[in-house]
Amino acid sequence: MRDIRPNRRTAALGSAGALVTATLIAGAVAAPTANAADAVSGQSAQAGQTAQTGQDREMRGAAIAAERAAAAGVDWRDCPADWGLEKPIQCGWVTVPLDYAKPDGKQIKLAVDRVGNTGTKEERQGALVYNPGGPGGSGLRFPRRVTTKAPVWANVAKAYDFVGFDPRGVGKSAPISCADPTEFVKAPKGDPVPDSEADKLAHIKLAREYAEGCAERSGEMLPHMTTPNTVRDMDVIRAALGEKKLNFLGVSYGTYLGAVYGTLFPGHVRRMIVDSVVDPSKQKVWYQANLDQDVAFEGRWKDWQDWVAANDATFHLGATRDAVQAKWLSLRAAAKKSPIGGVVGPAELISFFQSAPYYDSSWVPVATVFSKYVAGDTQALVDAAAPDLTDTAGNVASENGNAVYTAVECADAKWPTNWRTWNRDNTRLHKDHPFMTWANAWMNLPCAFWPAKQQTPVNVKSHKDLPPVLIVQSERDAATPYGGAVELHKRFEGSRLITEKNAGSHGVTSLVNSCINTRVDAYLLTGKLDGADVTCAPHATPKP
């Protein structure tokens, strides 16, 4: 699952881009006459049958590419006007091999940007490289935390250049596509929750067509759209920056990049913070991780409903969780019977409402729109949840983000190709976790038909050269459940875990919580960590 919120299009793990609509895969479809139980089984027989090979060759290729990048550096210039990055942010390119096993073969260019440290030359400690998650998220806006004077990052900005990049396949970096962007965002999509065998067949057909679209539009890139390759790209970027070792901040899927980087390049790490952690165990990546999300989203959805109920005087949506849930089910049923404004059906509702369990910053906006609808203002909901077909650039970014999400997760690991497995697991989960389960299933189902080789995940583990890593996690995170942080903590010896207790917002390090902020500053500025793991009280609860 990967999140792209309306008009903000911010990517974070788990929840897949344009989440919700696993049905986002476009187009109305007549249900085929085949049996759903047979619709997936046996597909992509060639995908995932060959074990990962050539890692040594790929690591040698990465070393060659890094050596070349160190010699070339980055030709920093003012950013193109249409990138939306104001001075003094500068932009440039880093060249990497498409296939690290063939370092002299086809090359692609990765977009990078930076803003220099705000302190003195003596205070400067190098570059801090950032990834926001996804897969499919762009990091190019990271330097704007300096130009917009984000207070949480003011101390760190004195010591570090802030460096962002578009990972391979994303945005400006050899972008991939799986569908026409306008068709991709059109609404309404079909209800993710199936009522019948025919509904399931329709979704299966869409998933198969989406995988075929990825092959048709981006086939050359697909075998190389993997987490280990993006990690190798990160090491080439490190070299191009003139840095002997990497300082890295990864959020959401960015934590998995950090985990794999720390495994493959332990001696190249200087300081690393991972925030809202993907479970790095090979058994979780990626099929089981998405099932785990469904459970966590249900829990955080209930947290939000409790908060809405506690603020019934403001929102008038019910004084108990059950009352709020009843209004949600009523809204969902109404949208299914007749899409609101002709464009907002159940799929679009989930895409909009899922930002509340994702981010506390969405609690008030989502509840406000919901309250307006119940009071008779349907336009507010249409404005918030319907796609804007005139937003060409935004729709291209949304489609691209979903394409990268799908390509990376499908290529990173083996996925079930038997529909009975998907049907069994998601039917079981949906009974007690109905908010997100089927939407998430359909969005990931293209992996059952994936046309490119599927790899075996890296065995994430510590190494004597790996310095202590700082892990930050909220206890009730929906997109990256807490167990992921615990698992990485076990695997990275000497790491420290900061737990934000009784909190669940995704992406903790940018929130105002002095217990966390001071420790992040101390680690990045001095390298010091607490002698033991730390539990922090939650950040402030949103106020209506």
N, C-alpha and C positions, 0 to 999 in steps of 0.2 A: 504494500500500500504506500502511496506517495501522495503528498499534499500539494495541490495548487489551488490556492484560495482565489475566489473571484476578484479580479482587478488588482490582486497583489502577486499572484503567481509565485509564491515562495515555496521552494521545494524542500522536503525533508523526508527522511526515510520512510520507510515502511509504506506509508500510504501512497499509493501510486498516483501518479500525476493525473489529474483529472480523476482522481480516485473514483470514487463512486461509480462511475459508469464504467464499470468493467464493460458496460455496454457502450462506453464511449466509442468503442469500435463501431464505426458508423454504418448506417444503412438499415432500412427495414428489411426483414428477412422472412420469407415464408418457411415454416418449419419443414425440414426434409422428412421423407417417409421412413428413413432408417430408424433403428432403435437407438435411444440415447446411450444405452449401455455399450453399444458397439461403436459409437461415434468418435471416441478418442482412442480406444484400445488399438495398439499396433501402429499408431502414427509416429512419425519421426523416428523410425526404427534406426536410421543411421545416426541420429543425434544422441550423443552421450554414450555410445557404445565403446568408444576408444578411450582408454585412460589417458590422463594428461601426460604428455611426453615433451621432451625438449626443454625442460626448465633451465637446465644448465646452459643450453644455447641461448635461451632468452636472457638469462642473467649476464652472460658474456656480451650479448647485444646491447643490454642496458648500460654496461660499463663503457662500451664503445661510444654509444650515443651521448652519455654523460661527459666523456672526455671531449667530444666534438663541441658539445654545448658550452662547456667551460671555456674553450678557446674562442667560441663565437660571441659569448655573452648575449645580452639583450639590447637591441637598438631601441632605447626608450624614446618615445615621442609623445606629444600631446595626443590624447585619445580622440578618435573620430567623433564628430559632433553627434552623430546618431546613436552613440553608445551610452549617452546620458551620464558621463563621468566627468565631473568638473575639474579644472585645474586646482591644485597642483598634481592631481592624479595623472600618471603617465601610463601608456600602454605599449605593448610590444608582442613579439612572437617567439616561441621556442619550437624548434623543429625536432620531431621524434619519428622513429620508424613506425609504420603501421603494424608491422610484424617484427617483434624483437628478435625472433629467430633468424631474421634476414635484415640485419642492420643497414645493409647497403641497398635494400629494396625500396619500395615506395615509402615516401615520407609524408607526414601530415604536419600542419602547423597548429600549435596551441596558443590561444589568446591568453595573455597575462597582463596584470596591471599592478601598480604599486603607488604608495605614497610614502615619502621618507619619514623617518622618525622625527618627532617634534622637539626632542631634546638636543643636547649638544653632541658633538662628535664623540666626546668621551663617554657619554651615556649610552651611545648606540651599541646594541648587542647583536645586530644582524636583521634578517628578515623573518617575519612570522607569516607562514603560509597557511591558508584557510580553505576548508571545504565545508559547504553548508549542508550536504546530504543529497538525498535523491533515492537511488542514482538518477542523475539528470539535472541536478541543481548547479547553477552558475555561481561561482565565487567572486565574480568581478565587482560586486558592490561592496565587498569587504573594506576596501580603503575608504569608503565613504563614512565609516565609523569615525574616522579621523576628521574628514572635512566637515562633517555635521556635528563634530564635537560631542560624540556619545560619552557621557560622563563615566560610565562603567569602565571604559577602555582608555581613559585619559592617562593613567600612570604607565600602562604598558606601551602606549603610543610614544612616550618619550624615549623608550629604549629600542623600539623595533620599527622597521619599515613594515607596513601592512601590505601583504601581497595576496592577490586573488587570481584565480584562473578558471577558465572553462575547461572541464575535463574533455577528453576525446569524445567526439560525437555530440557535444553540447554546444549550443549557442553559436559562437564564432569559431569553434574548434572542429572543423570538418564535420558539421552537423549531419545527423542522420534523420531519416523520416520513415514512417511506416504507413501513413495515410495522408490524404489531402487535408490540410488544416481546417478548411471551412467545413468539410464533411465531418471531420473529427469532433468539432465542437457543437454541431447542430443539435437542437433539442426539440421535443423531448425524446429521451432514450427509453427503451423498455424498462419495466420494473425489474431491478436486479433479483428480487425475491420471486422465484418461479412458482406458478400456480399449478403447473402441469408438466408432463413429459414433453409436450410440444414447446413450452417455454424454454426448457433446458436445451432442447435440440437447437432452438434459434440462437441461444447464447453460444453453444458449442460451435455452430456454423460461423458466427461472428469472430470467435477466437481463432478459428482456423484461417479465416480470411485475413485477419489482422497479421498473423504470422507470415502468411504468403505475401502480404503487402510489404512487410519488413524486408523479405528476401528480394522482392522486385525493386524496391526503392533504395535499399542500402545493403545489398547482399555482400559486397566486397568488404564492408566494415564489420559485419556481424561476428565473424569468428574471432575478431580482435577486440571486441567490446567487453572486456573482462576487468574485474577488480585488480588482479595482479598486473595487467598492462597499465591501468591508470596509476598504480603504485610505482611502476617503473617510470612512467611519465613524470611523477612527482620527483623522483630522484634526478631525472634529467633537468627539470626546472631548478632544483636545488643547485645543480652544477652551473647552470646558465646564470644564476643569480650571484655566482662567485662564493657560495657558502660551502664550507667544508662539511658542515652538519646541518640538519634540518630542524627548525623550530616549527611545530605544526599544531594547529587547532582544528580538530575535526568534530563536527556535530552530526548526530543521526547517522546516516550512511557514511559520513565522513569518519566516524569512529571505526568502521570496518576497514576503510582505507588506512587509518592509523594502525590498526591491529595487524594488517597484512604487511604494511611498510616496516613496522617494528620487527616482524618475523623475517622478512627478506633482506632488510637493510639495517639490522640492529646497530651496527657500528656507525651508521650515518645519522643517528638520532641525537640531538642535543637536548631539546625539551619537547614534550608532547602532552597535550591535554585532549582527552576524548570526553565528549559531553553528550549524554543520552545515547546509550551504547547498544549497538546491534550485537546480539549473541553471536560470537565468532565460532562456535563449535560447528564442525562439519555436518553434524546431524541436524542442525537448525537452518543452515543456509541452503536454500531460501524457502523451501516449501513449508517446513514446520514453523519457521519464523513468522510467516504470514498467518498461520493458524493461531499462533500465540497472540498475535496482534488483535485478532477478533475478540479474544477473551478480555484483553486489557482495555480495548476500546469500550466494551460494554460497561466495565467498571468505572471508567472515567466519565462516560456518558451519564451514569447514575450520579456521580459526584456533581456534575453540572446541574442536573435536575434538582438535586438537593439544594444547591445554591439558589437556583431560580425560585424554588418553593420558599426558601427563607426570605426572599425578596419579593414576595407576592404583592406587597403594598405598591411596589413599583411596576411590576410586569403583569400582574393579574392573570397569571397562567396556572394558578392552583397553589394551595398552601402545603401540599405534600408531593413527594416524588411521584406517587401513583397518579395524582391529579394532573401533573405536568405530562407524564407519559400518556395519559388518556388523550390529552389535547394533541400531542405529537401523532398518535395513531389516527386521530380524527383528521388531522391535516394530511397525513400520508394517504389515507383512504380517499379523501376528497381529490387530491392531486392525481391519484391513480384513476379515479372515475372520469375526471375531466381536468387535464393539465391546467394549472393556474396560469392565466394569461396566454394559454395555448402552448406554453413552452416549459413550464416547471412541473415535471412529474416526480415520482418517487426517487428516480436516479438523481435528478438535479437537487432535490431536497437533501439527500444524503451527502452529496458533494458540498453543499453549503453548510449543513449543520455539523458535519464531522470536524470542522475547524474548532468547535467548542471543546470537545474532548482532547483535541490536539494542543491548543494554546489557551492559557488563561486570558490572554489579551483579546480573545474572541468571545469571551463569555458575555460581556455586555452587548456588543454589536449583534450577536446572534439572538440573544434573548429579546433585544429591542425590536428586531425585525419580526420575530415570532409574535411578540405582543401586539405589534401593529396589525399583523394579519388577523389575529383573533378579534381585534377591535374593529375589523372591517376594511383595513387598508391593505389590499392585495398587491398594490403596485410596489410597495417597499420590498416585498418578497420577490417579485419578478425582477426588480432592479438588482437585487442582491444575488439571486440564484441562477438567472438565465444567462446564457452566453451572449456576448456582444459581438455580433457578426461583422461589425465595422472595425473592430480592433484587430486589424490584420497582423500586426507585429505580435500582439499578445497571443493570438490564436496559433501563430507559427511556433511561438515559444512553448505554448501548452502542448501542442502535438509533439514537438521535439522532445520535451521533457518526458512525456509518456513513452516515446519510442526508446529513449536511452534507458529509462527505468526497466522496460521490458527486455531490451537487448542484454543489459548487464546481468539482471537476475536470471534470465534464461540461460545465458552462456556460462555463468559462474559455477553451476551445479547441475546434477541430474534431477529431472522432475518426473513425477509419475506420468506415464502415457496411457494408463488404464482409467477410463472414466469412472469405473466403479470405485476406485480409490478416492477420487475427488468427490464424488456424489456421497459416499459413505461419510467421509470426514466432515464435509460442510453441512450435510443434513443433520448430523449429530450436533455440531457446534451451534447451528442456527437455533435449535430449540431453546437454549438458555442465553444465547448471545446474538440476538437477531439484528442488532443495529447495523453491523458492518459485514457480517460473514459472507453473504452471497455476493455482495458488490466486490469484495476483495477477491473472492474466488474467480469471478469472471475476468477480472482485470489481469490475473496471473495465468489464466488458462491457456493463452497463446504459447506458454512454455511447454505444454504437452505436445505441440505441433512444431516445435522450433526447428527451423531448417538448417541451422549451423551446429557445429560440434558443441557439446556441453561438457564442461571441464569438471574436475574434482577440486573442491575447495582447498585452499591452503590450510595446512595444519598450524593454526596460530599458536605460537609458544614463545617463551622467553629465551634469551640468549645472554651469555655472560657480558657481551658488549652493550646490551640494551640498558640505558640509564633508567632511573625511576620515572614512571609515567603517572600523571594525575588523571584520575577518573572521576567524573562528576555526573550525578544521576538523581532525578527525582523519583520518589518511591512509587508513584502511581502513574508513571508515564504510559501513555496508550500506544504510541507508535513504536517505541523500543522498550519493552517491558523490563522491569528492574533486574530480572535474572540475567540479562545480558551483561550488565555491569559487574555482577558477582562473578560470572564466568570469566570475563576478561581479567578481572582482578586476580583470580586464581592462576591464570595462565601467564601473566606478566609479573614475574617475581620482583619484589621491591616496589610495586605500584602502591598508590594510596587511593582509597575510595572515599569521596565525600558524598553522603546521602542527604538529600533534602527530604526530610521526614514530612509525611502528611501533605505532600504536594504532588502535582502530576503534570506540570507544564513541560512541553517538549522543547529542549534547548534551554539549559539552565544558566549558562555562563553570562548571558547578556541581560539577565534579570537583576533587579536591585535586591540583593540579599548580602549584607555585609559579611556574614559568616562565610559565604562562598567567595565573594568578590575579593576580600583581603587575601584569601589563600591562593586564588588564581594569580593575583598580582605578585605575591611573595614568591611563588614558584617560577613564574616567568622572569621576574627581575633578579632573583637570587639563586634559584634552583632548589630552594629549601622546601621540604614537605614536613607535615606533622609526623611525630613518632609513631602514630597509630591512625587508623581510619577515624573519620570525623562524621558525626551526625549533626546536621543543621536544622534549625526550625524553618518552617516554610516562609517563603516570601509573602508579601501582603496579599490578602485575598482581594480580587477586584471588587470595586464598589460601583453600584448602579449610578 
